[in-house]
Structure formats: C-alpha cells, structure tokens
C-alpha cells in the first residue's frame, strides 16, 4: 500500500492511512506549491504495531489492499520526513516583535543565590543587575593652604622736588632713582649735586620715595585632613538583584503560526529557587509590547565618576612690609641727609635742607608679613550611575523577590 501526498497551502501534507485494518500509519511529506507533492507516492512510514506491510494489521487480508483512505492535516514544510507527533515539547508563546530577541528563560533574584541554567536551556545568554543600592554620600578631605612665599621689593623710584610738598603744581622733579633690580645696597646712581637749580630754584627741597611692595609667589594647597574611611569604588556588587537569562536549542514548531516554541520553565524538583520567567529582550530602555507586558530593566554594571574637587588657594590677602629708606649727601652712604621707615601702605614725602646734595641711598627691609590665602575645593564632584541598560519583557510571571 502507498500513501499519496495531499496539497497544502503551508507547504507540507500530513497524511494518515487507514485501510480499515490494523493501526493507522502516520506520516509527513513535503509539498511544493507549484509542482505538487515532492515524489508521488510518498514514502509510507509503517506503524511498528500494525503487524503487516503497508501499515495494515496481520488479519487485514485483501480488504487492506483495496482500501487507501487518507485523512489530511496541515503543518509547516520542514523538508525531510518528520513524524507528526514531534511537536513543541516546551511551551508555545507569542512570537517576538521585530527587533526583539527570541523568548528566553529569565531568573531574577539575590546575588548570593544565582542558579545554574536549567537542562532544557543550558546556555547563559545574559547577566545583568537591578535595584542599585546607592552608597553613603561621598566624603572628601578638607583643604588648607601653606603660608605664602613672599619678598619685600624695595622702592627704586626716588625723586627730588624744587618745592614742598612733593610734586606741587609746576614744581620740577629731579630723578634720584635706583638702578633696575636694585636690592637696597648703597648706590650713588643718579646723584644730585649740591645747589643744583631748577627754573631758578634749588632742585632739592623735598624728597619723594615710592612705597615698597610685597611680591608673593602664592600659597601651596594641601589636604588638611583626609577621611578616616575612604570610599570604595562602586561595582556590580552594589546592586540588590541579579538577572540571568538562559537559552536552549531550537524546538519543533507550534501549531499556531503566531506562536513560537521555547523551553518551558522547569518545575518541581528541577526548578531553581524563585523560578523562571519567559521573556524577550532588547538593548536599552524600551516599552514592552502587549504580548509581553511585564517590564524589567537591568544594567551591565555601574560607572563611578565620583571624586573630589582639587584643593586650591586664593591670592594672599593682608600682606605688608616696611623698609628703612636712607638718603646721604656723600657717594658712600655715610653722611645721612634723611631716613624714614616706609610701609607698603603709602609712599613717603619729606623735606630736606634746600639745595642739599643727594649723593647716595640705601634701603633695608624692616618687616614682612606675607598675608594668608583662603583654601577652596575639596567638595564632592561626579556621580554614580548604572550603565548599558537592557529591557526584558515577560510573558508568564513567577515569584520574584521583593
């Protein structure tokens, strides 16, 4: 007896021979929509329990040879002959939307109880994390500033005036300046001889000296006090939940073309703690389709950019210095004409004997207060945030830890 394939719009005929005797023979055969059955007649898959050739029982006799009734069912075209009884051994769930992964088994639970993947889905396809446990506020050290390094710059600008006070209206000035880079040691530069006249009047009647100046190199910042317990970098261990997705091999089809066959969550003694969900996956944060409405978002890890602003110092404030400025009539700084302590707060102007010679000068530093700087910086900066989001949308729920 032979079985003849039957036309199918889905490309595969399923036939059942039933000659009225013995057990029926079930078979599948491919179908070509343009050319009909691929091979006519199709190969008959004899039922081993039928007791005779062609699928008929041992007592079928001639009636079996005379009859060849065929019942028809429809299935997808898988090419080679496949027993019709070999259908989805797992679970049939809705097909995933375009751009989403095929359904997988997803476990969610505490980091210390992550199970192995079940036997029917042994491949770990994804591991991620959720429910980030934010650490305590970031602590930073206190900042301070070392005293500034400073020097007192002695005044190099000296002028004699043919009047008093210094620099009066229309009073000519005669320079008695020190050389550039002067350190205050005795110098006879720009000496003014005795009885020199300016516009008919003695050139030397008063003496003006500029104020000294504090020159500071600024303050060096430093850490005054470091935290007793420095912060540990945030890692994946900072998450409360772990997710593991498990995948298995391809399974036979489901009768409904809108469904797909996927491994079923294990049950009974084979089920790991907390059970599994059946979910589809998409990179990034996504909305879930209606067929897989339960949404879970996980992350690959955490990016910790926390830190402390560097310590710095303002410019020094309150710096002062004072010098003793002396003028002499001779070139060797021995015959004192005028001597005055001058501070950095204001220049000096004083009278001298009219027509006196200004032969030399010297300056020595009396005091120096470098001032102080205010510290800034040391405040927390940066942030901590989960990275590489992935969305799992689940079809069938199971117990998930709170």
VOGU-3710 file (C-alpha; in Angstrom, 3 decimals, decimal comma):
1> xxxxxxxxxx> 0,000/0,000/0,000  1,234/3,583/-0,701  0,245/6,974/0,618  -0,251/9,951/-1,665  0,631/13,474/-0,517  -2,168/15,965/-0,259  -1,908/19,614/-1,335  -1,282/22,132/1,447  -1,109/25,904/1,290  1,538/25,796/4,023
11> xxxxxxxxxx> 3,788/23,511/2,005  3,506/20,219/3,907  0,931/17,440/3,789  0,263/15,260/6,798  -1,457/12,007/5,901  -2,895/9,179/7,940  -3,507/5,882/6,149  -6,431/3,979/7,489  -7,198/0,903/5,434  -9,766/-0,212/7,951
21> xxxxxxxxxx> -7,425/-2,739/9,490  -4,573/-2,529/11,931  -3,260/0,715/13,406  -3,134/3,779/11,137  0,186/4,866/9,684  1,110/8,498/10,402  3,444/10,296/8,024  4,569/13,722/6,892  5,610/14,576/3,364  6,857/17,805/1,768
31> xxxxxxxxxx> 4,737/19,714/-0,650  5,711/22,038/-3,470  3,025/24,655/-4,157  3,905/24,825/-7,871  4,622/21,178/-8,632  2,506/19,331/-6,094  3,847/16,589/-3,846  7,587/16,030/-3,861  7,514/12,439/-5,063  4,317/10,513/-5,703
41> xxxxxxxxxx> 3,562/8,324/-3,964  5,206/9,448/-0,711  7,100/7,031/1,436  4,831/5,239/3,860  6,021/5,188/7,442  4,755/1,830/8,665  3,455/1,679/12,180  5,530/-0,889/14,001  2,433/-2,015/15,892  0,395/-2,668/12,749
51> xxxxxxxxxx> 1,613/-6,249/12,214  1,930/-6,105/8,446  3,272/-4,296/5,431  1,688/-1,048/4,404  0,545/-0,378/7,931  -2,239/-2,979/7,977  -2,818/-5,446/10,714  -1,996/-9,163/10,339  -5,632/-10,050/9,667  -6,264/-7,280/7,178
61> xxxxxxxxxx> -6,323/-9,551/4,164  -7,472/-8,288/0,809  -9,617/-5,564/2,323  -6,481/-3,730/3,306  -5,067/-3,850/-0,204  -8,306/-2,494/-1,589  -8,646/0,500/0,664  -6,442/3,546/0,930  -8,310/6,282/2,752  -6,202/9,318/3,686
71> xxxxxxxxxx> -7,035/11,940/6,317  -5,268/15,285/5,810  -3,769/17,724/8,324  -1,610/20,810/7,753  1,856/21,678/9,063  4,900/23,749/8,035  7,344/22,411/5,436  10,444/21,147/7,202  11,830/19,461/4,068  12,645/15,932/5,210
81> xxxxxxxxxx> 10,137/13,484/6,626  9,327/14,144/10,284  6,967/12,197/12,483  3,825/14,265/13,021  3,869/13,504/16,725  7,130/15,568/17,078  5,638/18,930/18,004  6,737/21,573/20,556  7,975/19,824/23,652  8,334/23,079/25,595
91> xxxxxxxxxx> 5,794/25,876/25,605  4,170/27,824/22,803  4,291/31,558/23,420  3,675/34,603/21,173  6,364/35,315/18,620  8,670/38,178/19,496  8,172/41,550/17,740  10,715/42,699/15,180  13,958/43,768/16,820  13,464/41,738/19,989
101> xxxxxxxxxx> 15,273/38,547/20,905  13,585/35,161/20,867  11,970/34,220/24,176  14,380/33,100/26,873  14,086/31,905/30,446  14,871/34,733/32,873  15,776/34,323/36,530  15,757/37,299/38,918  16,980/37,098/42,485  19,591/37,860/45,108
111> xxxxxxxxxx> 23,282/37,815/44,099  24,066/35,007/46,536  21,525/32,563/45,086  22,017/32,686/41,313  21,158/29,219/39,928  22,645/27,326/37,017  20,650/27,377/33,808  18,135/24,506/33,520  18,899/21,469/31,363  16,434/22,464/28,631
121> xxxxxxxxxx> 18,019/25,942/28,326  21,641/25,465/29,396  23,255/28,487/27,726  23,724/31,718/29,690  22,674/34,414/27,248  22,721/37,458/29,532  23,653/38,544/33,029  22,730/41,935/34,431  21,777/43,794/37,569  18,943/45,869/39,012
131> xxxxxxxxxx> 17,936/47,869/42,086  21,155/49,797/42,615  21,919/50,323/46,295  23,307/53,856/46,422  26,319/54,131/48,730  26,651/56,676/51,503  27,341/60,275/50,420  30,834/60,708/49,060  33,262/62,176/51,600  36,202/64,389/50,697
141> xxxxxxxxxx> 39,213/65,668/52,618  39,413/69,198/53,988  41,683/71,613/52,141  44,184/74,072/53,600  46,888/76,427/52,357  50,530/76,723/53,347  51,776/80,259/54,154  52,667/82,195/51,016  56,237/82,659/49,911  56,818/86,403/49,640
151> xxxxxxxxxx> 59,527/89,049/49,451  59,554/92,803/50,080  60,502/94,702/46,928  62,476/97,803/47,914  61,473/101,138/46,312  63,603/102,090/43,322  61,803/105,312/42,352  63,192/108,376/44,208  62,556/111,992/43,151  63,715/115,348/44,466
161> xxxxxxxxxx> 61,345/118,335/44,052  62,047/122,053/43,873  59,132/122,663/46,242  57,286/121,303/49,211  55,106/119,285/49,369  56,396/116,838/46,817  55,057/117,227/43,300  53,464/120,618/43,798  51,980/122,472/40,838  54,603/123,348/38,262
171> xxxxxxxxxx> 57,402/122,126/40,596  60,084/120,388/38,528  61,225/116,929/39,602  64,775/115,621/39,567  65,233/111,853/39,419  67,263/110,215/42,151  66,193/106,693/41,087  67,980/103,464/41,885  69,078/101,092/39,103  66,730/98,385/37,867
181> xxxxxxxxxx> 66,695/95,270/40,040  68,098/97,148/42,993  68,340/95,134/46,217  68,742/98,137/48,550  72,511/98,109/48,879  74,209/101,541/48,847  74,241/103,132/45,398  75,213/106,535/44,036  73,170/106,192/40,842  71,530/109,438/39,630
191> xxxxxxxxxx> 73,228/111,564/42,316  72,142/115,218/42,545  74,959/117,619/43,289  74,576/120,361/45,890  72,991/123,656/44,940  71,667/122,408/41,597  68,911/124,729/40,426  65,743/124,011/38,517  63,966/127,006/36,937  65,965/129,290/39,214
201> xxxxxxxxxx> 65,100/127,405/42,410  67,070/124,756/44,282  66,211/121,365/42,789  66,342/119,645/46,174  63,755/120,910/48,675  61,772/117,708/49,271  62,289/114,003/48,635  59,622/111,507/47,478  60,138/107,738/47,740  57,687/105,186/46,393
211> xxxxxxxxxx> 56,209/102,603/48,770  57,778/99,152/48,983  55,765/96,287/47,508  55,087/92,739/48,700  55,810/90,258/45,912  54,173/86,906/46,597  54,565/83,534/44,911  51,163/82,486/46,266  50,194/79,669/48,575  50,571/75,949/48,060
221> xxxxxxxxxx> 47,323/73,985/48,652  47,341/70,838/50,745  44,977/68,311/52,297  44,384/69,274/55,897  42,542/66,141/56,971  41,744/63,026/54,979  38,604/60,937/55,676  39,157/58,079/58,102  37,349/55,597/55,842  37,889/56,368/52,153
231> xxxxxxxxxx> 35,020/55,468/49,835  35,193/52,172/47,991  34,520/52,314/44,233  31,010/51,239/43,273  30,835/47,885/41,449  28,240/45,348/40,321  28,129/44,264/43,960  26,238/47,478/44,667  23,077/46,044/43,078  20,390/44,235/45,063
241> xxxxxxxxxx> 19,164/41,959/42,240  20,891/39,828/39,628  19,283/38,677/36,373  20,345/35,617/34,358  18,795/34,748/31,007  19,100/31,157/29,743  18,560/29,918/26,204  18,184/26,484/24,664  18,293/24,834/21,261  15,626/25,405/18,597
251> xxxxxxxxxx> 12,467/23,372/19,137  9,838/21,979/16,724  7,079/24,349/15,681  3,809/25,255/17,327  0,506/24,546/15,504  -0,379/28,253/15,608  1,909/30,160/13,206  1,720/33,221/15,506  3,353/31,290/18,324  6,916/30,123/18,804
261> xxxxxxxxxx> 8,262/27,124/20,674  10,604/27,859/23,544  11,861/25,889/26,561  9,335/25,831/29,363  10,341/26,977/32,861  11,339/23,947/34,929  9,027/22,848/37,691  9,118/20,570/40,678  12,496/19,367/41,930  14,208/20,660/38,777
271> xxxxxxxxxx> 13,126/24,280/39,361  15,820/26,566/40,795  14,904/28,950/43,620  12,425/31,682/42,704  11,592/30,094/39,352  11,943/31,492/35,838  10,077/33,959/33,645  9,623/33,646/29,898  10,818/36,926/28,409  12,043/38,694/25,304
281> xxxxxxxxxx> 14,991/41,089/25,359  16,010/44,405/23,768  19,048/46,610/24,344  18,361/49,964/26,000  15,281/51,082/27,898  12,207/50,141/25,871  8,443/49,946/26,269  7,048/46,414/26,300  4,739/45,025/23,606  1,239/43,938/24,594
291> xxxxxxxxxx> 2,109/40,248/24,209  4,910/40,538/26,777  3,673/43,216/29,183  5,779/42,673/32,308  8,783/45,018/32,122  12,171/44,634/33,831  15,230/46,817/33,195  18,721/45,589/34,025  22,198/47,039/33,693  25,589/45,645/32,764
301> xxxxxxxxxx> 27,362/47,451/35,589  27,940/50,841/37,106  30,041/53,854/36,177  31,531/55,580/39,188  32,886/59,052/38,407  32,759/60,309/41,968  35,718/62,268/43,227  36,743/65,432/44,992  37,435/68,843/43,526  41,140/69,662/43,742
311> xxxxxxxxxx> 42,289/71,919/46,540  43,278/75,460/45,636  44,164/78,760/47,287  43,116/82,349/46,698  45,673/85,114/46,237  47,256/86,205/49,529  45,445/88,947/51,406  46,726/91,258/54,133  50,376/91,164/53,070  52,504/94,139/54,207
321> xxxxxxxxxx> 56,144/95,052/54,527  58,181/98,027/55,723  61,669/99,318/54,877  64,130/101,866/56,217  64,987/104,235/53,344  68,038/106,479/53,814  69,482/109,291/51,663  73,064/110,534/52,001  74,931/113,584/50,777  78,105/111,693/50,004
331> xxxxxxxxxx> 78,518/108,830/47,484  79,386/106,240/50,164  76,204/106,283/52,298  77,909/107,764/55,355  76,550/111,353/55,690  72,843/110,932/56,368  70,511/113,503/54,912  67,142/111,807/55,545  65,978/108,450/56,885  62,443/107,166/57,106
341> xxxxxxxxxx> 60,608/103,893/57,710  58,181/103,442/54,816  55,413/100,840/54,712  53,759/99,252/51,740  50,578/101,131/52,612  51,730/104,510/51,235  54,681/106,300/49,616  56,867/108,794/51,508  57,382/112,520/51,042  59,583/114,593/53,359
351> xxxxxxxxxx> 61,528/117,843/53,422  65,286/118,099/53,161  67,578/121,063/53,515  67,239/123,262/50,464  69,992/122,647/47,938  71,417/119,647/49,794  73,350/117,142/47,738  71,818/113,704/47,251  74,915/111,591/46,739  73,761/108,057/47,615
361> xxxxxxxxxx> 70,972/105,984/49,096  70,221/102,608/50,682  67,199/100,574/51,777  66,867/97,716/54,276  63,784/95,607/54,974  62,396/96,093/58,450  59,397/93,744/58,438  57,444/91,426/56,138  54,004/89,932/56,671  53,234/87,669/53,677
371> xxxxxxxxxx> 49,489/87,594/54,434  47,400/84,456/54,042  45,338/82,584/51,471  41,880/81,103/51,714  41,522/77,440/50,738  38,864/76,253/48,317  37,937/72,968/46,670  37,595/69,554/48,233  33,861/69,276/47,613  32,380/66,097/46,126
381> xxxxxxxxxx> 32,094/66,002/42,337  30,984/63,423/39,785  28,232/60,859/40,052  27,489/57,175/40,111  25,052/55,605/37,666  24,174/52,197/36,156  25,346/51,616/32,580  24,266/49,686/29,472  20,540/49,241/30,132  18,674/46,226/28,742
391> xxxxxxxxxx> 14,905/45,683/28,812  13,281/42,292/29,392  9,557/41,976/28,737  7,963/38,882/30,215  5,005/36,776/29,155  4,490/34,493/32,093  5,314/35,544/35,627  6,648/33,628/38,564  7,735/34,531/42,048  10,221/37,381/42,111
401> xx> 11,812/38,522/45,361  10,558/41,862/46,615
//
